[in-house]
């Protein structure tokens, strides 16, 4: 949480808008989106951050930030933010894509680019699985969940301090993945109430969002 606490509301909002633009591209272009960044300098610039604010954002993000979303005996699920520099490409000059989709679309590459990836990492009885968060939202969308609305609710929570909408979206997200969660482990949450009880991350924000 310390790394996120160093970011401003406008920086977090720009990251969410970047994530929404990547999600839109994944769904509208029917891309694989296996491992796209949620944000790059070009995307943050497009969504309103100044060069100075972008520079501060990258300087405040360590190579890895780990937030525990859920913990129970034998099970832990973390959200992992990874800041790296490397090769990336953009659709329309500002929407970052997964390398596989870049090759498929024949897009030109940018070298030495700052990128932020977000993953969900599950450790179940010592078996670790990591999945890109945007890939997870694409899968959820194809299962009938409105992932775009979840990002819009998160943006509203950041910009307007209104967390009512995101509570409902999180409930629907847990419900969408409930069969898979129970298949993986009976310890995994099957409701937002259970998730909030066992989530160190949600406990830090529940006073603001009443989750």
VOTI-900803 format. One record per atom (N, C-alpha, C): y, x, z; residue in three letters. Coordinates in steps of 0.02 Angstrom, whole numbers, padded with zeros to 5 digits, always signed. Layout:
BEGIN
YXZALA...
This chain:
BEGIN
-00061+00041+00000UNK+00000+00000+00000UNK+00063+00042+00000UNK+00059+00104+00027UNK+00118+00146+00032UNK+00149+00160-00036UNK+00107+00176-00086UNK+00132+00190-00152UNK+00167+00129-00182UNK+00136+00070-00174UNK+00167+00008-00201UNK+00231-00008-00165UNK+00234+00007-00100UNK+00295-00007-00062UNK+00354+00033-00086UNK+00341+00089-00119UNK+00395+00131-00145UNK+00423+00104-00211UNK+00389+00056-00242UNK+00413+00027-00304UNK+00460-00032-00290UNK+00509-00040-00333UNK+00555-00096-00326UNK+00525-00160-00356UNK+00555-00216-00339UNK+00532-00279-00367UNK+00537-00281-00442UNK+00592-00252-00470UNK+00600-00252-00542UNK+00549-00208-00576UNK+00528-00153-00544UNK+00476-00110-00572UNK+00409-00146-00573UNK+00392-00180-00518UNK+00329-00216-00515UNK+00329-00273-00565UNK+00386-00308-00572UNK+00392-00362-00620UNK+00382-00337-00692UNK+00410-00279-00707UNK+00402-00250-00774UNK+00329-00232-00788UNK+00294-00207-00737UNK+00223-00191-00745UNK+00184-00256-00760UNK+00199-00309-00724UNK+00165-00373-00735UNK+00180-00400-00805UNK+00241-00393-00828UNK+00258-00415-00896UNK+00221-00374-00949UNK+00215-00309-00936UNK+00176-00267-00981UNK+00103-00290-00983UNK+00075-00303-00924UNK+00006-00326-00920UNK-00003-00391-00960UNK+00046-00436-00954UNK+00042-00500-00990UNK+00044-00488-01066UNK+00085-00440-01088UNK+00090-00427-01160UNK+00024-00398-01187UNK-00008-00355-01146UNK-00073-00327-01167UNK-00125-00382-01169UNK-00126-00425-01118UNK-00173-00481-01117UNK-00163-00526-01177UNK-00101-00542-01193UNK-00087-00585-01251UNK-00114-00554-01315UNK-00105-00488-01323UNK-00129-00454-01383UNK-00206-00455-01386UNK-00237-00443-01329UNK-00310-00443-01325UNK-00338-00511-01347UNK-00307-00565-01324UNK-00333-00631-01339UNK-00314-00655-01409UNK-00252-00643-01430UNK-00231-00667-01496UNK-00263-00628-01553UNK-00274-00563-01542UNK-00304-00521-01594UNK-00380-00515-01586UNK-00407-00547-01535UNK-00479-00545-01520UNK-00503-00472-01517UNK-00469-00433-01476UNK-00485-00363-01467UNK-00537-00355-01411UNK-00568-00296-01409UNK-00618-00283-01357UNK-00584-00271-01289UNK-00529-00233-01289UNK-00490-00220-01228UNK-00535-00197-01171UNK-00573-00144-01184UNK-00618-00118-01133UNK-00581-00080-01080UNK-00532-00039-01100UNK-00496+00002-01051UNK-00423+00014-01070UNK-00384-00039-01078UNK-00313-00029-01095UNK-00271-00014-01033UNK-00216+00023-01042UNK-00168+00031-00987UNK-00133-00036-00974UNK-00111-00046-00912UNK-00069-00105-00899UNK+00004-00089-00914UNK+00021-00025-00915UNK+00091-00007-00927UNK+00097+00064-00954UNK+00146+00073-00998UNK+00166+00139-01023UNK+00242+00140-01023UNK+00270+00198-01036UNK+00343+00204-01038UNK+00373+00157-01091UNK+00343+00155-01150UNK+00369+00112-01203UNK+00368+00038-01183UNK+00315+00017-01150UNK+00310-00053-01130UNK+00360-00070-01075UNK+00367-00025-01026UNK+00415-00036-00972UNK+00486-00040-00998UNK+00500+00002-01047UNK+00567+00002-01078UNK+00579-00065-01113UNK+00529-00090-01148UNK+00535-00154-01183UNK+00549-00211-01135UNK+00522-00205-01074UNK+00529-00260-01027UNK+00585-00248-00976UNK+00634-00208-00996UNK+00697-00208-00961UNK+00712-00152-00913UNK+00665-00106-00902UNK+00681-00051-00856UNK+00722+00002-00891UNK+00770+00030-00855UNK+00809+00085-00881UNK+00768+00149-00881UNK+00792+00200-00917UNK+00757+00264-00919UNK+00752+00294-00848UNK+00806+00287-00810UNK+00806+00314-00742UNK+00755+00278-00698UNK+00750+00211-00704UNK+00702+00173-00664UNK+00630+00189-00684UNK+00619+00199-00749UNK+00552+00218-00773UNK+00532+00286-00745UNK+00578+00332-00746UNK+00565+00400-00721UNK+00548+00397-00646UNK+00586+00357-00609UNK+00572+00351-00537UNK+00504+00319-00525UNK+00487+00269-00566UNK+00422+00235-00558UNK+00365+00285-00565UNK+00367+00325-00618UNK+00312+00373-00629UNK+00311+00426-00574UNK+00369+00445-00549UNK+00371+00497-00497UNK+00344+00471-00430UNK+00346+00405-00420UNK+00324+00376-00356UNK+00251+00356-00356UNK+00219+00357-00415UNK+00149+00339-00418UNK+00105+00401-00415UNK+00062+00406-00365UNK+00015+00463-00362UNK-00039+00454-00415UNK-00081+00505-00426UNK-00135+00498-00476UNK-00180+00439-00462UNK-00193+00423-00399UNK-00236+00366-00383UNK-00212+00331-00320UNK-00209+00265-00323UNK-00193+00224-00265UNK-00249+00173-00256UNK-00278+00170-00197UNK-00335+00126-00185UNK-00317+00073-00133UNK-00326+00009-00151UNK-00312-00047-00106UNK-00377-00086-00096UNK-00397-00094-00034UNK-00459-00130-00020UNK-00447-00205-00023UNK-00481-00238-00071UNK-00474-00310-00082UNK-00522-00349-00038UNK-00582-00322-00028UNK-00634-00358+00010UNK-00681-00307+00042UNK-00698-00320+00105UNK-00745-00276+00139UNK-00792-00318+00183UNK-00857-00306+00177UNK-00908-00338+00218UNK-00965-00288+00225UNK-01013-00300+00270UNK-01069-00253+00278UNK-01103-00238+00211UNK-01103-00175+00191UNK-01136-00153+00130UNK-01098-00166+00066UNK-01037-00195+00072UNK-00999-00214+00012UNK-00925-00195+00021UNK-00896-00165-00030UNK-00824-00154-00031UNK-00799-00160-00102UNK-00744-00196-00110UNK-00711-00204-00175UNK-00640-00178-00168UNK-00622-00130-00210UNK-00555-00101-00209UNK-00519-00114-00275UNK-00453-00120-00271UNK-00412-00116-00331UNK-00385-00045-00335UNK-00397-00012-00391UNK-00379+00058-00399UNK-00327+00065-00453UNK-00269+00093-00435UNK-00216+00107-00483UNK-00220+00181-00502UNK-00225+00195-00566UNK-00232+00263-00590UNK-00172+00281-00635UNK-00133+00329-00614UNK-00077+00354-00654UNK-00099+00419-00687UNK-00094+00422-00753UNK-00115+00481-00789UNK-00069+00493-00848UNK-00074+00552-00878UNK-00039+00568-00939UNK-00091+00585-00992UNK-00082+00559-01052UNK-00131+00571-01104UNK-00111+00539-01169UNK-00160+00528-01211UNK-00150+00499-01277UNK-00157+00423-01274UNK-00110+00388-01303UNK-00115+00315-01306UNK-00085+00291-01372UNK-00095+00228-01387UNK-00064+00198-01446UNK-00036+00130-01427UNK+00008+00104-01469UNK+00041+00041-01455UNK+00038-00005-01515UNK+00029-00069-01501UNK+00034-00120-01553UNK+00107-00143-01555UNK+00138-00138-01614UNK+00209-00157-01619UNK+00255-00112-01579UNK+00237-00050-01571UNK+00279+00002-01539UNK+00282-00001-01463UNK+00259-00055-01431UNK+00269-00058-01358UNK+00211-00089-01319UNK+00161-00118-01352UNK+00105-00148-01315UNK+00046-00100-01316UNK+00030-00069-01259UNK-00024-00019-01258UNK-00092-00051-01266UNK-00137-00017-01301UNK-00204-00043-01313UNK-00257+00008-01293UNK-00318-00017-01290UNK-00377+00024-01277UNK-00389+00071-01336UNK-00414+00133-01323UNK-00426+00180-01379UNK-00472+00153-01433UNK-00523+00115-01414UNK-00569+00087-01464UNK-00532+00039-01511UNK-00489-00003-01482UNK-00451-00050-01523UNK-00399-00013-01565UNK-00372+00041-01539UNK-00325+00081-01578UNK-00357+00107-01641UNK-00419+00134-01635UNK-00454+00160-01693UNK-00471+00104-01742UNK-00491+00048-01715UNK-00508-00009-01757UNK-00449-00033-01798UNK-00389-00033-01768UNK-00329-00058-01801UNK-00293-00003-01840UNK-00316+00059-01833UNK-00284+00115-01869UNK-00214+00130-01845UNK-00201+00124-01779UNK-00134+00134-01752UNK-00122+00208-01738UNK-00060+00230-01746UNK-00043+00299-01731UNK-00041+00310-01656UNK-00051+00373-01635UNK-00057+00390-01565UNK+00006+00425-01539UNK+00017+00416-01475UNK+00070+00451-01439UNK+00037+00499-01390UNK+00058+00562-01390UNK+00027+00611-01345UNK+00070+00620-01282UNK+00038+00645-01230UNK+00071+00660-01166UNK+00110+00600-01139UNK+00081+00540-01146UNK+00113+00478-01124UNK+00093+00462-01052UNK+00141+00439-01012UNK+00126+00413-00946UNK+00092+00345-00953UNK+00037+00336-00917UNK+00000+00273-00920UNK-00020+00251-00850UNK-00021+00186-00840UNK-00048+00157-00778UNK-00107+00113-00796UNK-00166+00130-00770UNK-00225+00087-00777UNK-00239+00055-00709UNK-00265-00005-00710UNK-00285-00039-00648UNK-00359-00059-00655UNK-00397-00043-00603UNK-00469-00058-00603UNK-00488-00097-00541UNK-00542-00135-00547UNK-00576-00161-00489UNK-00641-00123-00482UNK-00652-00096-00423UNK-00711-00054-00410UNK-00752-00085-00354UNK-00814-00100-00368UNK-00858-00130-00318UNK-00912-00081-00297UNK-00922-00074-00233UNK-00976-00033-00205UNK-01022-00080-00166UNK-01080-00093-00195UNK-01129-00138-00165UNK-01191-00098-00147UNK-01200-00087-00081UNK-01257-00048-00057UNK-01262+00020-00092UNK-01204+00053-00102UNK-01203+00119-00132UNK-01203+00120-00208UNK-01208+00062-00240UNK-01204+00058-00314UNK-01132+00040-00333UNK-01100+00086-00369UNK-01029+00078-00384UNK-01019+00057-00457UNK-00979+00005-00466UNK-00961-00020-00532UNK-00886-00025-00536UNK-00857+00001-00590UNK-00784-00003-00600UNK-00770-00038-00666UNK-00722-00086-00664UNK-00702-00121-00725UNK-00626-00125-00729UNK-00601-00114-00789UNK-00530-00121-00801UNK-00507-00192-00785UNK-00451-00199-00750UNK-00427-00264-00727UNK-00410-00310-00786UNK-00380-00281-00838UNK-00364-00323-00896UNK-00426-00345-00933UNK-00477-00302-00935UNK-00541-00322-00964UNK-00570-00381-00925UNK-00564-00379-00860UNK-00588-00434-00817UNK-00551-00498-00833UNK-00485-00493-00843UNK-00445-00553-00859UNK-00462-00580-00928UNK-00478-00536-00975UNK-00499-00558-01042UNK-00565-00597-01036UNK-00612-00570-00998UNK-00677-00604-00988UNK-00665-00672-00955UNK-00622-00673-00904UNK-00608-00736-00869UNK-00578-00787-00917UNK-00533-00765-00962UNK-00503-00810-01010UNK-00555-00840-01057UNK-00603-00799-01076UNK-00655-00823-01121UNK-00706-00868-01086UNK-00702-00869-01019UNK-00743-00915-00980UNK-00705-00979-00963UNK-00643-00984-00987UNK-00603-01044-00977UNK-00548-01039-00926UNK-00541-00981-00892UNK-00488-00972-00843UNK-00424-00952-00878UNK-00367-00977-00855UNK-00302-00961-00885UNK-00274-00898-00852UNK-00294-00839-00878UNK-00273-00776-00848UNK-00198-00765-00856UNK-00170-00790-00910UNK-00097-00782-00920UNK-00058-00817-00865UNK-00083-00875-00844UNK-00050-00913-00791UNK-00053-00876-00724UNK-00108-00839-00713UNK-00114-00799-00652UNK-00059-00745-00651UNK-00050-00711-00707UNK+00002-00659-00710UNK+00072-00689-00702UNK+00083-00748-00730UNK+00147-00782-00723UNK+00159-00801-00650UNK+00106-00822-00615UNK+00113-00839-00545UNK+00128-00777-00503UNK+00096-00722-00520UNK+00110-00659-00484UNK+00182-00637-00496UNK+00206-00646-00556UNK+00275-00628-00572UNK+00324-00672-00533UNK+00308-00735-00527UNK+00350-00782-00489UNK+00352-00762-00415UNK+00294-00739-00389UNK+00291-00717-00320UNK+00336-00656-00308UNK+00337-00611-00357UNK+00377-00550-00351UNK+00452-00566-00358UNK+00470-00605-00408UNK+00540-00615-00424UNK+00573-00670-00382UNK+00535-00721-00363UNK+00565-00778-00328UNK+00540-00786-00257UNK+00495-00742-00235UNK+00464-00747-00168UNK+00429-00814-00159UNK+00405-00842-00216UNK+00370-00906-00214UNK+00296-00893-00227UNK+00256-00899-00174UNK+00185-00880-00179UNK+00139-00940-00184UNK+00166-01001-00189UNK+00124-01060-00191UNK+00080-01061-00253UNK+00108-01043-00310UNK+00071-01047-00373UNK+00013-00998-00374UNK+00024-00937-00348UNK-00028-00887-00354UNK-00088-00903-00310UNK-00077-00940-00255UNK-00133-00961-00213UNK-00182-01003-00254UNK-00156-01052-00291UNK-00200-01095-00331UNK-00236-01056-00386UNK-00200-01008-00417UNK-00231-00969-00471UNK-00286-00924-00443UNK-00276-00895-00385UNK-00328-00853-00354UNK-00389-00895-00336UNK-00377-00956-00312UNK-00434-01000-00297UNK-00475-01014-00360UNK-00440-01028-00415UNK-00476-01041-00478UNK-00512-00980-00505UNK-00482-00921-00494UNK-00514-00859-00517UNK-00579-00846-00479UNK-00577-00854-00413UNK-00637-00845-00373UNK-00690-00896-00393UNK-00669-00958-00406UNK-00716-01011-00427UNK-00748-00994-00494UNK-00709-00965-00540UNK-00735-00947-00607UNK-00791-00896-00601UNK-00782-00847-00557UNK-00830-00793-00551UNK-00882-00803-00496UNK-00880-00862-00463UNK-00926-00874-00407UNK-01000-00863-00424UNK-01025-00889-00481UNK-01097-00877-00497UNK-01114-00804-00503UNK-01068-00765-00534UNK-01081-00693-00542UNK-01077-00658-00475UNK-01028-00676-00434UNK-01020-00644-00368UNK-01082-00654-00325UNK-01108-00715-00325UNK-01167-00730-00284UNK-01230-00696-00311UNK-01231-00686-00376UNK-01288-00651-00405UNK-01287-00577-00385UNK-01227-00548-00381UNK-01221-00477-00363UNK-01237-00465-00290UNK-01211-00507-00246UNK-01223-00499-00175UNK-01202-00562-00138UNK-01244-00586-00091UNK-01224-00645-00051UNK-01165-00630-00005UNK-01148-00566+00004UNK-01092-00547+00047UNK-01024-00557+00012UNK-01024-00561-00055UNK-00961-00567-00091UNK-00931-00636-00080UNK-00864-00642-00081UNK-00832-00706-00063UNK-00843-00760-00116UNK-00854-00822-00092UNK-00860-00878-00139UNK-00802-00927-00132UNK-00750-00906-00095UNK-00690-00947-00089UNK-00631-00901-00070UNK-00570-00925-00084UNK-00511-00886-00066UNK-00505-00879+00009UNK-00528-00930+00046UNK-00524-00928+00119UNK-00566-00869+00146UNK-00627-00862+00121UNK-00670-00807+00142UNK-00640-00740+00121UNK-00614-00738+00060UNK-00583-00676+00035UNK-00525-00656+00080UNK-00482-00703+00098UNK-00424-00687+00139UNK-00444-00663+00209UNK-00499-00690+00235UNK-00522-00669+00301UNK-00547-00597+00302UNK-00575-00574+00245UNK-00607-00508+00243UNK-00570-00459+00198UNK-00508-00473+00182UNK-00471-00430+00137UNK-00414-00395+00173UNK-00420-00329+00184UNK-00364-00292+00214UNK-00300-00298+00173UNK-00306-00299+00106UNK-00247-00305+00063UNK-00213-00372+00072UNK-00252-00427+00070UNK-00221-00493+00077UNK-00192-00504+00146UNK-00222-00472+00197UNK-00195-00479+00265UNK-00125-00451+00270UNK-00110-00400+00229UNK-00043-00371+00231UNK+00010-00415+00198UNK-00011-00460+00154UNK+00037-00502+00119UNK+00033-00575+00138UNK-00015-00594+00180UNK-00024-00665+00193UNK+00035-00696+00230UNK+00072-00656+00269UNK+00130-00683+00303UNK+00184-00704+00253UNK+00185-00670+00195UNK+00235-00688+00144UNK+00209-00743+00099UNK+00144-00741+00084UNK+00117-00788+00035UNK+00076-00844+00066UNK+00063-00840+00131UNK+00024-00892+00165UNK-00042-00904+00132UNK-00078-00850+00113UNK-00144-00856+00081UNK-00198-00861+00133UNK
